[in-house]
């Protein structure tokens, strides 16, 4: 049986691994020698690095460059498909973590790759499948599914509190008080640390929490209220503006690709 550790030094440009994890499973902080493409064919994952948190609903994957320390949390039962890409396989893959769309073609290629022997013949059909995967990864669109995290400990404490309950509606002065800062210092430092305003950061957290819950089957009406929006229409408007589709269309498209 293949293991992640065995695949890090294998003499092939791409290596694949598949596994099943239960809801609530945590893979603690670790890193890999190879670049990694993390894809859940079923279920929802969250992946946290030292600089941000990412949410992976169905039909989205996360590119993690070699050496980047990260932890993984399964928000539901997850069918995980991972590709380990040699650092020399391509010269212009992303140098930072990013969430990317997974086309129907790339999805099928990833699933096929997981049935290919680790020591495949590079000049065979299997080798060409692996090469096509690399070509497709380069073409996939990037999705805004990142929650940047501040390094400053007081701001980090505030962010972690909000991540635990995104439905909390408190004004900026209260959050600044919790951090032991003036409103002006809080807003200035937060933007410096995350490149976002605190208001936009909270909106991003709520959207990604909502996206995760809807992916797991929770009704949109319930989700919009649970993450702090006053109405479904307000939530749908912000969702559409951020992701380019209303929540119902976004997930119906994902569903149709999975069927």
N, C-alpha and C positions, 0 to 999 in steps of 0.2 A: 504493500500500500504506500502511495506517495505521501511525503510530508513536506511542509514548507521549507524546513531546514535543508533537506536533501536537494531541493530544486534551486537553491541559491547559487550553486557552483556547477550546475549541469552544463555541458558543452553544447548548448542549443540557444538560439536567439530568443525563443519564447518557450516558457514552460507553463503548464496549466495544473490547477488543483480545484477540486470540488468538494464541498462539505455541507452538512446540515447542522443548524444550530437552533436551540429553542429560544422562545421569547425570554428576554431578560439576561441572556448570555453576555458576558463581558470578556473580551480578550484584552488583557491589561497592556500597559505601555511596552512597545517593542518597535523594532525597525528591521529592515531587510537590506541585503547587499544589492538586490536588484530593484529596478523600478517595478511598481505594482499597479495593476488595474483591478480594482475591487468592484464586483458586479453581483447584485442579488437578483437572480432570476425570479424569485418570489420573496416577499417580505420587505421590511424597511429597516435600514441600518442608519446609525449615526456614527461618524468617525471624528475623533477629536485629535488635533495636533497641538503643539505648543503655541500656535498663533491663531487657531480658529477651530470652529466646529462645523461639520458638514452633515447634511441629511441626504440620504440616498433612497428615494422612492423607486418603485419599479421603472425600468427603462432609463435609469440613470446610473452612471458608474463614476468612480473616483480614481483619478490618476494620482499616485503617491510616489514621488521621486525616491530613488535609493537613499537610504540613510535617514529618512525623516521619521522621527519617533511619533507613534500614534497609538490610540486605543480605540477599540470597536465595541459598540453596544447594539444588541439586537432588540429593536422595538417591537418585533413580532417574531414568529417562527421564520427562519431565513434559510433559503437555498442559496448558498454562496458559491460563486464561480470566480476564481482568481487567476489572473495571468501575471507571471513574473517575466519581465522583459529585461534582457541583458542591457547594461548601460551603454554598450557599444553598438547595439542593434540599429539605432537611428541617431542622427546628430542633432535633430531639432525637435525632440519631444519636450513637453513643458518642464521647466526647471522648478516649478512650484505646484502644490496640490491644486487640483481643479476638478469640479464636477462637469461631466460632459454627457450629452445625449447619447443614447444607444439606438442606432437605427435597427430596423428589422434584419438587415443583412448582417450587421455586426453581432447582434444577439445570436443569430444562428451559427455564426462562425465561432463565437465564444463557447457555445454549447457543444459544437463539434470538436473544438480544440480539447475539451475535457475528456474526450474519448480517445484521443491520440496518444500513443505510447510516448513516454518521456524522451527516449532516445530515437526519435523519428529520423528518417532519411531526409536531409535538408533538400535534396533534389527530387523528392517524390511529391505526390499529391498532398500528403500531410505537410510537407515543408512549404508548399505553395499556399496552403491554407493559413499557416502561421504568418507567412509574409504578407498575405492579403489583410490579415488582422492588423498588422502594423500600419499598412496603408490606410485602412479605414479609421483607425484611432486618430490619425492626423487630421481627418476630415470632419470629425464630430464637433458639433457646436458646443460652446461652453455655457453652462447654466449658472445663474446667480444664487447658488444654494450654499453660500458660505456665511457663517456668523463669526466675524473677527473678534478675538478676545484680547483685552488689554493685558499688558504685563504688570502694570502698576497694581500692587496688592490690594489697595482700597477699592479701586475701580473693579478689579477682578472679583472681589467679594460681592459687590453690588450686582455684577453681571450674573454670577452664579446663583444668587438669590432669585433674580428674575427668570433665569432659565428653569428653575425648579417650579415656578408658577407664572407663566406668561399672561395669565388673566388679570394679574394685579394692576389696578389703575391708581397710581400715585403720581403726584406732580413732581416736577424736576427738583424743586426745593427739598422735598422729602428724601429723594435719592441722594442729593448732595449732602444733606445732613447725615444720612447713614454712613456716607464715605468720610465724614469729618472734614468737608470742604465747603467753601462758599459756592454759590451757584455759578459764578463766573469761572472760578478755578476748575470746578467739576466739568463744565462744558468744554473749556479750553483743553484740559488734559485728556478728556475722553476723545475728542476729535483727533488730537495729536497721536494717541495710542492706537486708534482703530480706523482712522481716516473716514469716520462717519460721525454724524451727530447722534446723541443718545436717543433722540426721537426716532430717527431712521433705523438705528440698531434694534430698538424694541419692536418696530414694525417688522423687521426681517426675522427676528426670533419668532414672532407670532405667526407669520406666514409659513415658516418652515415647520413649526409645530402643527399648524393646521394641515399642511400638505402631508405630513406624516400620518396624522389621524385619519384623514380622508382616504389615503392609500390603504389603510387597514379596514375600511368599510364604515367608518362613522359618518352619519349624515352631515351634509354641509351646514344645515341650519344649526345643528347641535355644536359642531366644531366652531363656527363663527362666534357663537356666544361664549363657548368655553375658553377661547383664547383672547377674550376681552373686547370684541367688537360689539357695538350697540345694535347692529342689524345685519342681516344677511347681505343686503344690498351694499352696505359700506364695505364689508369684507370682500365681496365679489369684485367691487370696483378696484380696490387696492391690489387684489390678487391678479386681476386682468392686466393692470398697469405694469406689474412686476414681471409676470411670466408670459405675457402676450396672449393669454387665453383665459377665459373664465374657468373657475374650478371644475365645473361639470364637463366642459369640453376637454380640458387637460387630462382628466382621468379617464374619460371615455376613449380618448385616443390611445392611452396606455393599455386600457382593457382590450381594445380591438387588436392591438399588436400581440398581446399575450395569448389570445384565443386561437 
